[in-house]
Amino acid sequence: MIRNNFEKARQEISSLLGAENVFCDSISLLLNGFDGSPVKSVPQAVLNITQPDKLWPLVNLLIKYKIPYTARACATNHDGAAVPLKGGVVLNLKPLNKIEKIDTQKGIAIVQCGVINQD
């Protein structure tokens, strides 16, 4: 059923993100089905999020079509949190890696969700 839901939503998702950001090939699926834990599960698709303003409209589409999603950035987790255990799609957040602002006086940083700690 999830597979059928994705196929129903695929055109809308591709229109929102651009077809070049929707991956369904076996290599992309396998590479996004595990993290640093021993847990593995293959998603139905990998969706590259390259613009922050596309994230919420995408999540709303996935909810509309009842498609499970797993957020993923670098997938260094050791607890399976970046593994799509319910199938569905992986949201690749790694491209959202901009540092918007660092204020050393206040001790804050405003960053996108794909920024790694070292940066």
N, C-alpha and C positions, 0 to 999 in steps of 0.2 A: 504494500500500500504506500509506504514512504517513497518507493521508487516512482510509482505512478504520480504521486504528488509533485515530486521534483520535475518530472517531465511536463506536467501541467504548468508549472511555474517557470520553467527554464527560459522561455521567451521573455517574460517580464524581468527576470533576473539579468539576462543578457542585455536587455535594453537599458537597465539601470546601471550596470557595472561596465558594460562593453563586453562583447563576446570573447575578446582576448583575455579577460579576467575570469573566465569560467573554464575550469579544467576538469575533464572527466576521463583523461587517459590513464592507463594502468600505472604508469610510473608515478605520476602526481598523486594518485590515490594511495599507492603503497607508501610513498615517502611521507605522507601526512596521516598515517594510521598508527603512529607510535610516538612515544617521547622517551625520556630517560628511565621510565619504569618498564617492567616486563610485560605490561598490558599492550595488546595490539587489537586494532579493529579498523577495517577499511571503510572510508566514507564513500558516499555516492558521488560527491563532487567537492572540489576545492575552489573557493571563491576568494580571489585577491581583492582586498579592499585598499584602494589607492588614494581615496579621498574621504576624509572624515565625515563629510556631510552625506555620504552614501550609506553609512552604517545603519542608522535608524530606519530609513526607508527599506533597506534590505531586511532587517530584522522583522519589520512589520509584514513584509511579503512572506517570509518564512513562517511567521505565526499564522498568517491568513491561510496558507496551504498546509499547515500542521507538519512542517519539516523540521526535525530536530537539527540543532546547530551546535558546534563546538568552537569556541574562540581559541585561536592559536597564534602565538608570536614566534618565539625561538624554540619552544617545545623542549626546554631543558628540565622540565618538571620530572620529579621522581615518584610521583603519585598517580599518574594516569590522567591528570586534569586536562591535558591537551589531546586526549584520545577520544575519537567519536564513538563512544560505547553504544549509543542508541542509533548509530548509522547517520543518515542525513548528510549534512554538509559541514565542511571545516571552513571557518572564516579566517583566512590568512591575514592577520593584522600586522605582520612584520613590515610592510611598506609604510605604515603610519609611524614613521620614526623621526619626526621633526621635534627639535627642542624649541619650544615657543619663547620661553623666557626663563632666565635664571636670576633670582634676586638674592644675592649672598647676604645682604643686610637683613632681610626678613627670613632667610633660610628656607626659601621655597623655590621650586622649579615647576614650570608649567610645560608639560610634555605630552606628546601623543602616546597612545598605548603601546606602540611597537618599539619605543626607545628602550635600549638595554641599560642596566644600572651603571655599567662601566662608562658609558657616554655621559 
